[in-house]
């Protein structure tokens, strides 16, 4: 079946609403407007305003309402327009959703799913181009997902809704228009395991979400030069699948981590540290990182392109790692 990433997410929402009466969608412009990225287009007409609920412009308010609904036995899917706006709901997400199970002595789960768009590359300026999923991956009590493929866009939501604890799903804005084939029977996917998107033997490329296409393109380019790169799609950023990461590094003996977040204090730093802690003696070269330049993301197209991880920057990092060994 030919589809797009956007349509795959919509199909996942439709299936969830059909299968479980406790599921409802709430957020800014998700109803009559069809969602800021057209993901929920048509769902209001199909399921009505009780289950497709437009909210006021108050992220703290409607995320808090979602937490209350989850505590009351519902299965809310809360859409925050972009990760930038999620900063207005940090108190609800971090101090309430992530901690209530612990602070109640295991009495109260919060089966809440929060979806939001993340990432740059679309000339939206510094205030709308953040990649902050690494911040949320720092927080115990949350599960962090980053679907990069049509299959994961289609299948992660249902698995997330079955989780008794809060799950945040980060959908990269550059992926919504990506088209491809999706099996007719596509359904829930395993959100606990990273995926090897391209097997290889010379170097491990570790990434997630919106940077996966650039990493795969770089791997194809490097293959023409005789460097066989393995590409790992993390898929779940918390908890990290260390087994897949370390197993690949122990095979290839080199690693490059590609992360659209800023380098300092980033998810790439955490992954590099874990490789150093658990696979140090397997490495034939230091771990390299390709991240966004440490500045607010520029609006000008040529500057934005220069700031973000690119095929050329990824390939250059791999050549450095392979060349370091000789």
N, C-alpha and C positions, 0 to 999 in steps of 0.2 A: 504494500500500500504506500503510495507516494504521499508524503506529508511534510510539515515543517515542525521545527522545535516548538513554535507557538501553538500550533494545532495539537501537538502531542501533549503539552501541558493542559490544554483545554479538554482534551479527551480524558485525561487523568482526573480532572476535576469533575467532569460529567459522570464518569464511572463511580467516583466516590459518593457523589450526591444521589445516584441511583441505588447504590448498594446499601447505604446506611442512612436512615432518617435522622440520625444525630449529627450528620455532617452539614455544615453550612459555611458559606464564604462571606467574609466581611472585609471592608476596606474602602479606601477613597476611590470613587469612580468605578467600582467593580460592577455596578448594576447597569443603569440606563446608558452610561457612556461605553460600557463594554470593556473597561479596564484601560489604563494608560498605555498599555502595550497590546491591547486588543486580545488579551488572553481569555477574558471572561465574556467575550462578545456572544450574545445570544442566550446566555445562561439565565438571565433574569426572566426572559420570555418563557423559558422552558420550566423553570423551577419556582418562580415567583419571588416577591420581595421579602418573604419571611426567611428564605434560605440564601438569597443573594442580596446582601444588605449593604447599601451605601452608608458610609459613616461620615461624621463631621471631620474637619481637618484637625484632628487631635490624636496623634499616634499614641501618646500615653493613655488617652482615654479608651480608644478601641482595642489596643493590645490588652489593657487591663480588663476590659469587658470579655475578651477572649479567654483570659486566664480564669475569670469567674465562671464562664460557661463550661470550660474544661473541668473545673472543680465540681461543677454541678452535673456532670455526666454527659455533656455534649462533646462533639468532636469538631471544634472550630478550625477553619483554615483562614488565617488572618493574612491579608495581603498588605504589605507596606510598599508604597510606590517604588522607592529606591532605598538602597542601604543608607544613603545620606540621611534620609528622614527617620531611619530607625534610631538615630542618636537621640531623638526626642522621646523614645520609649525605652531607653537603656535601664531606667529604674525598674520598669515593669518586667523586662526580660531578664535582667541579671539579678536584681534583688528579690524578685517574686517568683517568676516562672522557674528559674534555675535552682532556687533554694528551698521551695516549700516542702518538697519530699523530705529533704534532710531535716529541716527545722520542725517538721511535724512528727519526727521520729518514725518516718516511713508510713504515715497514715494517709497522706494526700498526694496522689499523683496529679500531674498537670499534662494531660494528653493534648497538647496544643501544637499545631503546625503553623509556623510563620513563614510566608514566602516573600521574597523581595528580589528586585533586580540589582545587580552589582556591576562594577567594572566601567572602564573607559573605552575610548576608541570611536566615539560617536559625536565628538565636538559639542559636548554639553557643559564645558567649563569646569573649573576646579571644584565647585560646590556640588556637582552632580556626577562626578567621575571616580568616586572612591571605590577601593577594593578592601573592605574592612572585615571580610569573613575571618581573616586571621585573628582579629580582636576577639570575635565571638568564640573561636576555637580555643581560646585561653580559659574559658569559663567551665568549671565542672558543673554537671547537671544538665548541660545542653548537648544535643547531637547536631552536628553541622554537616549538611549535604551540599554538594556542588555538581549537579548533573551537567555533563558536557556533551552527551549524545542524545539522539532521539529516543533510544531505548530507555535511558535513565530519566529523561524528561517525562516520558510516559509512565514509567514504572515506579519511581521513587516515592510518589505521593502516597500511594496506597500502603506501602510498607511503613512510611512515616506515620500514617494515621493509626496503625496498629501498635505503635510504640507508646507505652504508658507515660512517657516523659516528653518534655518539650523538644521539638525538632525545628531547626531553622534551615530553610532551603534557599540557596543563593543561585539565581538564574542570571547568567551573564547576558546583558542587553544585546551584545553583538550576535548572539546565537539564535534569537527569535526567528529570524528569516531563513536560517539554514534549512535546506530541504534535503530529503533523502527517502530511502525505502524503510518502512517499518513493518515487521511481520504482522499479519492480521490478528494473530493471537497474542500480541505483546501484552504483558501484564506486569505484576509486581516483580521487582528485582531485589537482589541481596544488597542491602545498603551497608553491610559490615565488611566488605572486602574490596580492595583496590583492584583495578583491571589492567592487565597487560594489553595495551592497544596495538603494540607492534613489538614482536620478539626480536631480540638482538643479542650480540655477544661482546661488543667493544666498549659500550658506555651505557649507563642507565640515565635516561631523561625522566625526571619526576615532575609532574604538573597536575593541573585540575582545571575544570571549568572553561572559561573563554580562551585560555592560552593553549588548550589542547590542539586546535587546528594548526597554529603556528609551529608547535613542537613537532607535529606529524610531518608538516611540510619541510621543516629543517632536517628531520630524520631521513626523508626521501632524498633531499639534496645531498646530505652527507653520504648516503648509500652510493651515490654516483661517484663519490671520491674514494670509496672503499672502506668507509667507516660504518659498521653495522650497529645502529643504535636501538636499544630497547626503550620503549615508551610506556611509562606507568601513569595511569590516570587514577589519582587518589580517590576520587568520588566522594568519600567521607573524610572530612577534615578533622573531626573529633568524634569518636576516637580514631586515630591514625592506624592503618593496617601495617604495622611494623614488619610483620612476617613477609609480606610481599615485597616491601621496600628493601629490606635487608637481604632477602634471598636473591633479588636481582643484582644488588651491589656485590654480593659475594661471588656472583657469576661473572660480572663484567669488570669488576675491580676499579670502576670509575663512576662518578656521579655528577650530574648537573641538575640543579633544582631551578625550575622556572616558575615564578610567582609574580602576578601582577601587583601584589602589594608592595609597599616600600620595603627596602632591604633591612633597615634597622628594626629590631624587635619583631621580625616577620615570621610567618609560617615557614618560609624557606630557612630561616635561622634555626627553628626548632627541628626541622627535618635534618639539616646538616649536623646539628648537635647529636641527634640520635644515631646517625650513621657513624659519627666519630666515637660515640660511646660504645656501640655494639658491633661495629664492623671496621674498626680502625685498621686492623692488621690485614684486612682484605683489600684495602685501598692501595692502588699504585700511583695515585696522584691526589692532591687536595680536592675537596668538593668545591665545585664552582656554583655560583648563583647568578641568575639573570632576573632582575627585578625592575620595577618602574623607577626611573630617576627620582632622587629624593628632592622633589619640589612639587608644589601644587600642579595638578595636571593642566597643561596649557589648553587654551581654546583653539588657537591657530592650528590648522590641520598638520602642517609640516612639523611643528614643534610637538604636537601630541604624538605623532608617529615616532618621532625621535625619542620621546620619553618612555614609551611602553616597550615591553619585550617584543622583539621582532625575530623573524626567521634568520636574518643576518646576524643579530646579536647572539641568538641561541647557537647557531652554527659556529660562530667564532669562539664561544665558550667551550664547545665540544672539541674544536681543533686544539685549543689550549690544553685541555685535560689530556687528550690523546697524545699531543706533542710533548707534554711534560714527561711522559713515560719513555719517550725516545722516538 
